[in-house]
Amino acid sequence: MSDTGGGHRSAAESIAGGLERIGPGEFEVQFLDFIADCTPFPLNRAARMYRPAVTYGGPLWGWFWRVNDDHRRMAILLKLFTPWARSRLTQQLRQTMPQAVVSVHSLSNHLAVQAVRGLDKAIPVITLVTDLRRAYASWFCPGVDLCIVPSDTVRQKALACGLSPQQVKVVGLPVSLKFGQESGGKSERKEKLGLKPDLPALLLVGGGEGMGKLFPIARAIAEARLPAQLLVVAGRNGALRRRLERVAWETPTTVFGFVDNMPELMAASDATITKAGPATISEAIACGLPIIISGAIPYQEDLNAAYVVENGVGQVAEKPGEIVSLLREWLQPGNEELSQMAGNTRSLARPETTLEVARLIADLC
């Protein structure tokens, strides 16, 4: 994995939790950030550039992925990248000699296959695709033993990139087993977190890196004095967190940095406003939480927004004023839209996905 965004680590942690559930004490899981730990300077700092690159170079970022979303073209690009990391990754694997290697990042699949070939032991390589609808070509390496995908759309892309039907399993996107497992009602969950029990809670999230328009969205909601309290998660974006903490808020607001209790925050909330990251969307669905998509990384995430709308679990509103208008409508007394969307999320959730992924991996160990 690599910490380019929060979704890759979330997927890895979900797999670890699933393996522990199906075989308590039987598995030892090690996380390896292949960019930080296996590439030389300055490539090993690339993950730190992810947020500014996406934030300030969005159209160019989207253009790059769009024009290179072809398995032949991507193979050429990866041939330029993998030599920088292959020898170090092979060395890491030789030291630990794992029973399986699982890739949860789009740039590590071909790399993992090549590194394993440098060992004296045959080790299965498994890809877990973390994109819900549009998975670009680098996800798919015909040399893997298994490719686990979240949807039929992604399966078709895998087959078009040269994988065989036997290599590809449609399971879903795993999330931590803690999501959707909170006991008690909303009021009780809010009290547990020190929130106002009878006031709707709106959870604002920008992924692990705190990306998107969190600050203007939060300010627009607060200035509108909607009948709600705000939970704003700035992630690893320290500058954003400090800026949020300096505000004199017009409505009850709690600011967080990077959190490890997202299941509790989602369970206590009544709706979430987030960019179209697949991990956050899947976690919200697992918690029965209606979603407002406030933006998407160009090309990478735009179809995730369509997934939310098509399944009736949320809407897209990218401008702060549009978000305020939508929330004002949802929070009107007697409006059933929030409860209807919450019901749709519960019917769409697949709580068994994480355990199914874990079993598929365990079977290859």
N, C-alpha and C positions, 0 to 999 in steps of 0.2 A: 504494500500500500504506500501511499504518500499523502502528506497533509496538504494537498492542493484542494482546499475546501474541506468541509467536515464529513461529507458523505462516505468517503472511502474508509476512514477510520471507523465510522459508525457501522458499516457493513462488516468490517473485520471483527469488531467487538461483538456484533450480533452472532456471527459464526462461532466465536469462542464460547458465548453463552449457550448456544444451541448444543455444542459438543459436550459441554459440562452437564447439561440437562439430560442428554441421552446416555451419557456414560460418566457419572460423577467420579472424578479423580482419575479417569482413564486417559485423558488427553492433556498434553502440554502444548499450549499455543504460544508462539512467539511472533510478535509484530516486527516487520522489517520495512522501514522507510527506504525504498530502493534509490530514491533520488538523493536524500540526505546522507545515506550511509554507503552508497556504492558508486557514486560519481565523484570526480575530482572537482576542486574549486575552479571556476565559480559555478559549475553546474549544480553542485550540491546545495546552493542557495536558491535554486530556481523556485522552490515552493513558496518562498517569501515574496516572490514577485507575482504570484498568482492573483491575489486580490487587486493590486494596482493595475496589472495588465488587463484584467477583465473590466475593472471599473472605468479606467481612462481610455482603454483601447477597444471597447466593446465591438464596434462595427468591424474593425480590422481583425479582431479575434474571431468573430463569426465568419468573416470572409475566409480566413486561413483554414478553418475546419471545414467549411463548405467545399472549397476547391480541392481539399485533400481527402475528402470522404470517399475514397476509392481504394480497395484493398491492394491494387497493384502500385498505385502512387504511394500509399502509406508504407508498403513494404520497402520502397526505396528510401523513404525518410527514416524508417526505423533502422535500416542498415547503417545509416550515418550515426545514429544515437547509441545503439546497443553496444558497440565496442568500448564505449566509455565506461560502461557499468558491468559488462559480462564477467570479466576476470574477477572483480571484487565480489560479485554475487556468487560466482562459483566457489570462491574461497569461503564465503560465509556458509554456504550450503555444505561444503566439505567438512567444516568444523562441527556442524550440528547433525548432518545426515538425517534430515526429517523423513517422515513416512509419506508426506505429501506436501506440495507447494500450492497454495491457493492465491491467485492474483485477483485483487479487487480494484485494479487501476487499469485504465485503457492503454497505458504505455508500457506495462510490465509483462504482458502476455508472451510476446515473442522473445523478450529478454529472458524470462523464466525458462522457457523451453530450451533456448540455446545454452543457458547456464547448466541446466540439468544434464544436457548431453556431454558436458565436460566431466561428469562424475563417473565412478566405476559402478555405481548402483543405479538401477532403474527406479526413478521416483516419479509418481504420477503428478501431472500439472493440471490444475483445475482453474477455470476462469469463472468468476461470478460477475456478471454484467450488472452495473448499478444504474444504468439509464433505463427509464421506463418505456419510452417509445422510440426515440431516435438514438441508436447506438452507432457511433462512427466506426470506420473500418478497422482502426487499430485495436479494437476489442477482440478481434477474431483471428486466432492463429490456428491453422489446421493441425499443428503439432501437439495441441493439448489433448489430454485424455478425456476431459469432460468440460462442457461449457454450459453453465446454468444461467438461464435468461428469465426476465420477468414477464414477458408477454410474447404472443404469437408474432407480433410485428417485428420484434427483435430476433426471434427465431428465423424468420424469413431472411433477415439481413445476414445472419450467421451462415445460412445455407448459401446465399449469394456470394459470400466471401470464401467459400471453399470447404466449410465444415460439412461433415456427413450428418444425416438425420440421427444416426446412432450417437453422435457426439453431443447433441444439443438436447437439453431438458428444460421445458418450460415449467417453472416452479413459482416464481414471484420474487419480490425483493425482500430479503429478511430484515427485520428490525429487532431491536432488543426485546426479549421476552417480558421486560418490565412494562412495555407500552400496552395500555388497555387492561392492565391487571389491578389498578387501584381500587380499593374498596371504599364504600361509603358514597354519599351523594356529593354534588358539586359544592354545596355550602360547607360541608364538613371538610372537603379537600382544601377549600380556600382558607378556612380557619387554621388548618394545619400549617399553611404557609404564611400565616399572619396577614391574610388579605381580608377585605370586607366580604362577609359570607353572602350577603344578599345583593351584591352589585355585580353585573356581568363583567367578566374578565376577558380582555383582548390581549392576545399574545403576539408580539411583534418579533419576528426572527429574520436574520439575514444570513443564515447558515453559520458554519463554524468560523468563518472569516469576518462576519458582520458586514456583509456586502449589501448593496442596494440603497434605497432611499429611506433608511430607517429614521433618520433624524427629522426630515421634513414631514414624513408620514405621522410620526408620533406627535410632533408639534401641531399639525393640522387637527388631529383628533382631540388633543387636549384643549386647543383654542376653541374648538366647536362645543366644548363642554358637554359632550355626549354622556348619557347616563351609564358610564362604564369606568372601570379601572384598567390601567395599562401595565403590562409586564413587557419590558423591552430588553431583549437579549442581544448584546453587542458582540458576543463571541470573542475572538482574539483581537478584535479591533480596539486597542487600548485608547486611541485618540477619540474614537466615537464614544466610548464609555465615559471618558472624562467630560466630553462635551455635554452628554446627556445628564450627567450628575450635577452640572453647574446650573441647570435650568430650574426656575421656580415654576413648578407645574400647576396648571389650573385644575387638574383632575388627579385623583390618587394614582401615583405612578411609582413603580419599582424598577430599578435599572440593574441589570445583571451583566457580568462579563461572560467568559466561557463557562458553561454550566455542565454539571454531571447529573443533574436531576431533571432533565427535560421530561421524562415520563410524568413526574409529579406536576410540573408546570402545565403540561398539556391536559392532564386529567382535571386540573382545577380551572381551566379556561373554557370559554364559551365559543370562541372563534380564534383563528390565527391569521395573521397577515404576514406573508412570507414571499420570498422569491421562489421560482419554480424548481428548487432543488429536489431531486427524486427522494432523497432520504427523509427530508422534513415532510414532504407530501405523504410518504408511506407511513411515517410515524403518526401524523395527524389522523390519517384514515384509521390506523389501528386504535386510536383513542376516541373515535367517533366525533372528530373535531372539524366543523365547517372551515373552509379555507378561502381566503382572498389572496390571489396571486398578484403581487405588486410589481413584478418584473421577472425577466428571465435572461440568463446568459445567452447572447445571440447564437443561434443554431444549436447549441448544446441542449438548451432547456426549453425552447419555445413549444415543442410538442407536449411537454409535461403539463403546461398550462392548459392545452386542449384536452388532455386526459382528465383533468379536474372538472372542467366544464361539462364534457361529454357524459361523465358518470354522475353528474348532479350533486357533487360534493363541495362545490364552491363556484366562485366567479372570478373573472379577471378585472382588475381596476388598477391601473398603473399610476395615475395622477393622484396626489394627496386629496384634492377636492373630490374626485370620483370615489375614493375610498370612504371619505366622510359621508358622502351622500348615501352610499350603499349601506354603511353601518347604521346610519340614522333610520333607514328603512327597516333594516333587520331588527333593530332594537325597539321599534314601535310596539306598544302593548297590543297584543292580539295577533301579531304577525307570526305565522307558523313556519316561515321559510327556514329559520335556523334549525328548528326541530326536525323539519323534513330532510334537510341536508345531513344533519347528524344521523338520522336513520339510514340514509343512503350510504354514508361512510361505514356504518356498522355492517351493512349487507355486503359491502365491497371488501372489507377487511378479511385477510386470510391469516389468522393467528398461527396456523400450523406450518406456515412457510419456513420459518427459521429452523424448526425441527426437521423438516423435510430436507432442507439444504444440508444440515448437519449430518443426516443419515447418508445422503449421497456421498459426501466427503469421507465419512467414516468407512463406507463400503470399499473405498479405494485405498485405504491405509493398510 
